[in-house]
Amino acid sequence: MLQQTLSVPEKDYKLFLEVAKRFRWKVKTPLKNNMDAPIFDKKTLAMLDERSKVSNNLCLTAEESLRLLNEL
């Protein structure tokens, strides 16, 4: 079974649900707003806050990261 996440325009949502019903697809309840997004605990937020203070010149670029991964 393949599980896929889709973004459906609000104006087409009812049509999408009809199609899903006819094909017997399982559809999870959509996220209504950012309040439904995952919420991090205080420990994770503190870690992210601390890491955000690191100067960008100490971080690797995407290209450097990929190069290092390829060397492994």
C-alpha angles and dihedrals in degrees: 000000000000119000116204135181116217135188109216121187110247092239090058098042097099091050090049091052090051091051091046091050093051092049091043092238119165110238122192121214110274124242107260098197143333090288088074092054119105115285119219122221121240094261093055092045090051091050092049091047091051093048092049089063092064112111114250092232088066092056128085122244119239090255092052091049092051092046091052091047091051090052092058 
